[in-house]
């Protein structure tokens, strides 16, 4: 994938290197030349620019990029302005780093679905999620087993878990299903959030946009993700 990362502090730089080492083409952007020099030999491209200046984007391939990560960590205003510019110029998936609860609210109001908190999520963990497009979230229980959030396959929509024989076919157990629900934000706008439907049973029918929370061995989860690409 082609990925642009704005902000090359500890989190952004670690993410850029991890994504590069796992086979992605990464462009790192920061307005601090010292940070650029620290990482320029470890990723595909690095650019020193002011991300809050829309004119500076003329030579940046935001329209041809799969994912844009706004990892700016020192300036909440700059992070929000950068997010707004990228959203205006590109249709790429945007991942926003949040610096505060109000930043969360602003990003949700802007329609940013994926919000990360570096103090809670390591660059290595986010790299794993980005490399497997169908995986929404992953929780390693130990070196052999995980609980993962995985987007339901298109051919599953409209079918019950009994009809799918999910456990027998994929060797995975569905713990719950996350489903989109509309919710009002603190500033009066509406946003879509994922809510658990509780413990599913054999008659539970898969709907479009459902995220399956599954438990299983790491090889079985990876095998299902490959089917789901």
C-alpha positions as CSV (number, residue, x, y, z in Angstrom):
1,X,0.0,0.0,0.0
2,X,0.9,3.6,-0.4
3,X,0.8,5.5,2.9
4,X,1.5,9.1,3.9
5,X,2.3,9.8,7.5
6,X,2.2,13.4,8.8
7,X,4.2,13.9,11.9
8,X,7.4,12.0,12.6
9,X,7.6,12.0,16.3
10,X,8.1,8.8,18.3
11,X,4.8,7.3,17.2
12,X,4.8,8.5,13.6
13,X,8.4,7.5,13.0
14,X,8.0,4.1,14.5
15,X,4.8,3.5,12.4
16,X,6.6,4.6,9.2
17,X,9.5,2.3,9.8
18,X,7.3,-0.7,10.8
19,X,5.0,-0.2,7.7
20,X,8.1,0.1,5.4
21,X,9.6,-3.1,6.9
22,X,6.4,-4.9,6.1
23,X,6.4,-4.0,2.4
24,X,4.5,-0.7,2.2
25,X,5.6,2.4,0.3
26,X,5.7,5.1,3.0
27,X,6.0,8.9,2.6
28,X,6.9,10.6,5.9
29,X,6.1,14.3,6.3
30,X,7.2,16.7,9.0
31,X,8.1,20.4,9.3
32,X,11.2,19.6,11.4
33,X,14.3,18.8,9.3
34,X,16.0,17.0,12.2
35,X,13.2,14.5,12.3
36,X,13.3,14.0,8.6
37,X,17.1,13.3,8.7
38,X,16.6,10.7,11.4
39,X,14.2,8.6,9.2
40,X,15.0,9.5,5.6
41,X,17.2,6.4,5.0
42,X,14.6,4.0,6.5
43,X,11.5,4.8,4.5
44,X,10.8,5.3,0.8
45,X,10.4,9.1,0.8
46,X,10.6,11.9,3.4
47,X,9.4,15.5,2.9
48,X,9.9,18.6,5.0
49,X,6.9,20.8,4.7
50,X,4.3,22.7,6.6
51,X,1.2,20.4,6.5
52,X,-1.1,23.3,7.5
53,X,-0.3,25.1,4.2
54,X,-2.6,23.7,1.5
55,X,-0.4,25.1,-1.3
56,X,2.4,22.8,-0.1
57,X,0.4,19.7,-1.1
58,X,0.9,20.3,-4.9
59,X,3.8,17.9,-5.0
60,X,2.4,15.4,-2.5
61,X,0.5,12.4,-4.1
62,X,-2.4,12.5,-1.7
63,X,-4.8,11.5,-4.5
64,X,-2.9,8.3,-5.2
65,X,-2.5,7.3,-1.6
66,X,-4.4,4.4,0.1
67,X,-4.0,5.6,3.7
68,X,-3.1,8.9,5.3
69,X,-2.1,8.9,9.0
70,X,-2.2,12.2,10.8
71,X,0.3,11.5,13.6
72,X,1.1,15.1,14.6
73,X,1.5,15.1,18.3
74,X,2.8,18.5,19.4
75,X,0.1,20.8,18.1
76,X,-3.6,19.9,18.2
77,X,-4.6,22.8,15.9
78,X,-2.1,21.8,13.3
79,X,-3.3,18.2,13.4
80,X,-6.9,19.3,12.9
81,X,-6.0,21.7,10.0
82,X,-4.0,18.9,8.4
83,X,-6.8,16.5,8.7
84,X,-9.2,19.0,7.1
85,X,-6.9,19.6,4.2
86,X,-6.3,15.9,3.5
87,X,-10.0,15.2,3.7
88,X,-10.6,18.0,1.1
89,X,-7.9,16.8,-1.3
90,X,-8.0,13.0,-1.0
91,X,-10.4,10.1,-0.8
92,X,-7.8,8.0,1.0
93,X,-8.7,6.4,4.3
94,X,-7.7,8.8,7.1
95,X,-6.4,7.7,10.5
96,X,-6.2,10.5,13.0
97,X,-4.1,10.7,16.1
98,X,-6.1,12.2,19.0
99,X,-4.5,14.4,21.6
100,X,-7.5,15.0,23.9
101,X,-11.2,14.1,24.4
102,X,-12.2,17.3,22.5
103,X,-9.9,16.3,19.7
104,X,-11.8,13.0,19.5
105,X,-15.0,14.9,19.2
106,X,-13.7,17.1,16.4
107,X,-12.4,14.2,14.5
108,X,-15.7,12.3,14.8
109,X,-17.6,15.4,13.6
110,X,-15.3,15.5,10.6
111,X,-16.2,12.0,9.7
112,X,-12.9,10.4,10.7
113,X,-13.8,6.8,11.7
114,X,-10.4,5.6,12.7
115,X,-8.9,7.5,15.7
116,X,-5.8,6.2,17.5
117,X,-4.3,7.1,20.9
118,X,-0.6,6.3,20.9
119,X,-0.5,6.0,24.7
120,X,-2.9,3.0,24.2
121,X,-1.9,1.6,20.8
122,X,1.6,0.8,19.7
123,X,2.9,1.5,16.2
124,X,3.6,-2.3,15.8
125,X,-0.1,-3.1,16.6
126,X,-1.4,-0.5,14.2
127,X,1.0,-1.8,11.5
128,X,-0.6,-5.2,11.8
129,X,-4.1,-3.8,11.4
130,X,-3.2,-1.7,8.4
131,X,-1.4,-4.6,6.6
132,X,-4.5,-6.8,6.9
133,X,-7.2,-4.7,5.4
134,X,-10.1,-6.9,6.6
135,X,-8.9,-6.7,10.2
136,X,-10.4,-3.9,12.2
137,X,-8.7,-4.7,15.6
138,X,-6.6,-7.5,17.0
139,X,-6.0,-8.5,20.6
140,X,-3.2,-11.0,21.2
141,X,-4.0,-13.4,24.1
142,X,-0.7,-15.2,23.8
143,X,1.7,-16.2,21.0
144,X,-0.9,-18.8,19.7
145,X,-4.4,-17.3,20.1
146,X,-6.1,-13.9,19.5
147,X,-9.4,-12.2,19.5
148,X,-9.9,-10.2,16.3
149,X,-12.4,-7.9,14.8
150,X,-12.9,-8.8,11.1
151,X,-15.2,-7.4,8.5
152,X,-17.9,-9.9,7.4
153,X,-17.5,-11.4,3.9
154,X,-20.0,-10.1,1.3
155,X,-21.3,-13.6,0.7
156,X,-22.3,-13.9,4.3
157,X,-24.8,-11.0,4.3
158,X,-28.3,-12.1,4.8
159,X,-27.4,-15.6,6.1
160,X,-27.6,-16.9,9.6
161,X,-24.7,-18.4,11.5
162,X,-26.4,-21.8,11.2
163,X,-26.6,-21.5,7.4
164,X,-22.9,-20.4,7.3
165,X,-21.6,-23.3,9.5
166,X,-19.1,-20.7,10.5
167,X,-17.3,-22.6,13.3
168,X,-16.9,-25.7,11.2
169,X,-15.8,-23.9,8.1
170,X,-13.3,-21.5,9.5
171,X,-12.3,-23.0,12.9
172,X,-13.2,-19.7,14.5
173,X,-15.7,-18.8,17.2
174,X,-17.8,-15.7,16.9
175,X,-17.8,-14.0,20.3
176,X,-20.1,-11.1,19.3
177,X,-20.9,-8.9,16.3
178,X,-20.4,-5.1,16.1
179,X,-23.1,-3.3,14.2
180,X,-23.3,0.4,13.1
181,X,-25.6,2.6,15.1
182,X,-26.3,6.4,14.8
183,X,-25.4,8.5,17.8
184,X,-25.4,12.2,18.5
185,X,-22.1,13.9,19.3
186,X,-21.5,16.5,22.0
187,X,-21.6,19.3,19.5
188,X,-25.0,18.2,18.1
189,X,-23.9,16.4,14.9
190,X,-24.6,12.7,14.2
191,X,-22.0,10.0,13.9
192,X,-22.0,6.3,13.3
193,X,-20.5,4.1,16.0
194,X,-20.1,0.3,16.4
195,X,-22.1,-1.4,19.1
196,X,-22.1,-5.0,20.2
197,X,-25.3,-7.0,19.6
198,X,-24.5,-9.2,22.5
199,X,-23.9,-13.0,22.3
200,X,-25.0,-14.2,18.9
201,X,-26.8,-17.5,18.3
202,X,-27.3,-19.9,15.4
203,X,-30.3,-17.8,14.2
204,X,-28.3,-14.5,14.1
205,X,-28.3,-13.0,10.6
206,X,-25.2,-11.2,9.2
207,X,-26.0,-7.7,8.0
208,X,-24.0,-5.4,5.7
209,X,-21.2,-3.6,7.5
210,X,-21.1,-6.1,10.4
211,X,-17.8,-6.7,12.1
212,X,-17.3,-10.2,13.5
213,X,-15.4,-10.4,16.8
214,X,-13.8,-13.9,16.5
215,X,-11.6,-16.0,18.8
216,X,-9.2,-18.6,17.3
217,X,-5.6,-19.6,16.6
218,X,-3.5,-17.0,14.9
219,X,-3.0,-19.2,11.7
220,X,-6.8,-19.7,11.4
221,X,-7.4,-15.9,11.8
222,X,-4.8,-15.1,9.2
223,X,-6.3,-17.7,6.8
224,X,-9.7,-16.1,7.2
225,X,-8.2,-12.6,6.6
226,X,-6.7,-13.8,3.3
227,X,-10.1,-15.0,2.1
228,X,-11.5,-11.6,3.1
229,X,-9.1,-9.5,1.1
